[in-house]
Each structure stands twice: as C-alpha cells, then as structure tokens.
Amino acid sequence: MDFAGRMIYNDKGEEVINFGKYKGRLVTEVLKLDPGYYSWIMNGDFPLNTKKMLTEIRLRDFNSK
C-alpha cells in the first residue's frame, strides 16, 4: 500500500501494519489503541509516502465519525 511496504492490504482490503509489534493489526485499530503511534511514525525515520498514507487513513477514520 505504501511504497516501503510498512502498510499493506489484508485479504479483506483493509489497511494493516506490516512491521514491528503491531504487524498484522488494522491501522485504524492501532491508531485508536495507541494514540502515540501516529506521532512516533511522523517523528521517525519513515518515508514521506508512509507518513502521507498514515495521515490519510487517520483523517478518513476521524472524518467518518
């Protein structure tokens, strides 16, 4: 899904984390369970595309409420 493969789609077409302690978990689920995760990615050494995709998912989830 992102160029670096840090986030991918699962069999249901949902975005999931593809690395680290949250590997295999839904991105939206991780953002709800661990609010600091977003900041960690944004402040970390991750590609701009990964940060952009994560932000889009976060905003989409926030705006759907």
CORTACOR-V143463 format. One record per pair of residues at least 24 apart in sequence whose ideal C-beta (glycine too) atoms are under 10 Angstrom apart, sorted by the first residue. I is the first residue (numbers start at 1). J is the second residue. If there is no record, write none. Layout:
i->I j->J
i->I j->J
This chain:
i->1 j->27
i->1 j->49
i->1 j->50
i->1 j->53
i->1 j->57
i->2 j->46
i->2 j->47
i->2 j->48
i->2 j->49
i->2 j->50
i->2 j->51
i->2 j->52
i->2 j->53
i->2 j->54
i->3 j->47
i->3 j->48
i->3 j->49
i->3 j->50
i->3 j->52
i->3 j->53
i->4 j->46
i->4 j->47
i->4 j->48
i->4 j->49
i->4 j->50
i->4 j->53
i->5 j->50
i->6 j->41
i->6 j->46
i->6 j->47
i->6 j->49
i->6 j->50
i->6 j->51
i->6 j->53
i->6 j->54
i->7 j->41
i->7 j->49
i->7 j->50
i->7 j->53
i->7 j->54
i->7 j->57
i->15 j->53
i->15 j->54
i->15 j->56
i->15 j->57
i->15 j->60
i->15 j->61
i->17 j->41
i->17 j->54
i->26 j->57
i->27 j->53
i->27 j->54
i->27 j->57
i->27 j->58
i->27 j->61
i->28 j->57
i->28 j->58
i->28 j->60
i->28 j->61
i->28 j->62
i->28 j->64
i->29 j->61
i->30 j->54
i->30 j->57
i->31 j->57
i->31 j->58
i->31 j->61
i->31 j->62
i->32 j->61
